[in-house]
Amino acid sequence: MKVDVDAVIVGGGIAGLWTLARLRDQGFNAVLLEDDALGAGQTRYSQGIIHGGTKYALTGKLTASSEAVSAMPSIWRACHAGKGEVDLRKAVMISDAHYLWSTTSLTSKITGFFASRVMRARTTALKPQQRPAIFQHRDFRGSIYRLDEPVFDCISVLQALAEPSMRSIVAVRKDSIRPQVSSLLVETTDGQGCELNFSKLVLMAGQGNQSLLSAAGLQKPVMQLRPLKMVMMRGGLVNKVFAHCMGAGINPRVTITSHTDDDGNIVWYLGGQLAEDGVNRTDEEQIARAQRELAELIPWQKLDTAQWGVLDIDRAEVRHADGHRPDTFYATQQGNIITAWPTKLALAPLLAQQIVDYCSTVEKTDNELPAWPAPPFAKYPWCEPARWNGV
Ligand SMILES: Cc1cc2nc3c(=O)[nH]c(=O)nc-3n(C[C@H](O)[C@H](O)[C@H](O)COP(=O)(O)OP(=O)(O)OC[C@H]3O[C@@H](n4cnc5c(N)ncnc54)[C@H](O)[C@@H]3O)c2cc1C
């Protein structure tokens, strides 16, 4: 089967699906290929925080990272209200804000920074009665700030983005994509062989980009992987927590978001420095470390009935000279092949705009698409019983 399309996107995570929604909305005949489930890569492991840059500003000055993301909360909120560039009205915002707390007083440098004019616009110091329930406990010491950073249920975001374009989202067999100069060969999961002729090929396959680039005969760009060892915990939890805990350093000591498993149990999902440093620990050591952190930071939360799980997951990004996180999204165009990584879930809108700009010279077509099999949506790791086993 031969089909002519304007753009082929490879990868159904946040980057691919946001871009598909934008391109189709602009009238491009774009299709998306996914060889697993939608969201099966990094997106379902994401904590879903739409950063506004405060976390990156904790060095005491505004950094390139903090500036790049500052507009993201308002862009996502507009989409959620049905007034943005994509329609996220059906997506679930699981918290209207993220919080920042310290167990003791913040270092003077950081306190001064919070008092600065630029940060007053982004953060609000909370009085005790305004604190989230978990921090209203009589044993809580320290300060807590509200950040204007919504937290989203990531799979519901993917569903909202995909729903209007399901006919153009194709389930393909693993390793079946063969990119050529202006076409690619691919096999769908129901065994149809297709030749897709495209004006633009957009590689948004996260970690999968590197082998797609090789298959296309491209040496660059080069990808880097930054590993994390996330921890999840459930059992005996009654409060949801959405907060970064600041320690002595500039990275959050731990970042907690809260989710719900299929039985309705609250799950705390722990990242931050705990997950970065955890890559050098065994699963048992990482759980012991998480238990110590929580016992120290939220000592009134009982942990004796808790169940634990550890998730090893790599972040995939363009390679940075010193191996650090890139400041913003990355996209590059070589001939008619575009390679992109959003770097952060929050940055998907900026990345999608860049791809729309790259496609501005493409002549739009409106060929009928055949009936293709659609991929399923990925499950959250905390909804997979095996992830809790053995611990
Ligand atoms: C633990 C963790 C927590 C995070 N928390 C946050 C956060 O709170 N806020 C934030 O802004 N960012 C966060 N991030 C970063 C964010 O999740 C990622 O930047 C983002 O999800 C990347 O999306 P993506 O679409 O590029 O890639 P992915 O989500 O990895 O999607 C790539 C897709 O491509 C598919 N694919 C791969 N190879 C092929 C192929 N050959 N053919 C077809 N399909 C293919 C995969 O199956 C997958 O569905 C977090 C990341 C991690 C790991």
The ligand as an ORCA input file, in Angstrom:
! r2SCAN-3c Opt
* xyz 0 1
  C      10.791      9.847     36.026
  C      10.567     11.046     35.169
  C       9.843     12.121     35.666
  C       9.633     13.258     34.868
  N       8.891     14.272     35.380
  C       8.661     15.364     34.607
  C       7.844     16.421     35.107
  O       7.295     16.354     36.220
  N       7.653     17.496     34.309
  C       8.217     17.604     33.067
  O       8.020     18.632     32.411
  N       8.979     16.608     32.556
  C       9.198     15.489     33.302
  N       9.948     14.453     32.806
  C      10.448     14.536     31.421
  C       9.354     14.104     30.456
  O       8.668     12.989     30.934
  C       9.955     13.791     29.085
  O      10.732     14.883     28.643
  C       8.871     13.536     28.053
  O       7.912     12.614     28.517
  C       9.494     12.995     26.769
  O       8.453     12.781     25.848
  P       8.727     12.211     24.403
  O       7.421     12.227     23.702
  O       9.891     12.881     23.770
  O       9.264     10.728     24.633
  P       8.577      9.399     25.181
  O       7.548      9.680     26.200
  O       9.716      8.526     25.579
  O       7.828      8.815     23.918
  C       8.482      8.207     22.845
  C       7.511      7.248     22.184
  O       8.135      6.736     21.010
  C       7.845      5.352     20.908
  N       8.895      4.752     20.075
  C      10.191      4.541     20.400
  N      10.851      3.990     19.356
  C       9.931      3.849     18.344
  C      10.007      3.342     17.019
  N      11.142      2.864     16.498
  N       8.877      3.328     16.279
  C       7.706      3.821     16.777
  N       7.584      4.317     18.031
  C       8.694      4.338     18.804
  C       7.837      4.885     22.354
  O       7.131      3.651     22.504
  C       7.151      6.046     23.050
  O       5.743      5.894     23.061
  C      10.165     13.315     33.565
  C      10.866     12.221     33.056
  C      11.062     11.101     33.832
  C      11.798      9.935     33.261
*
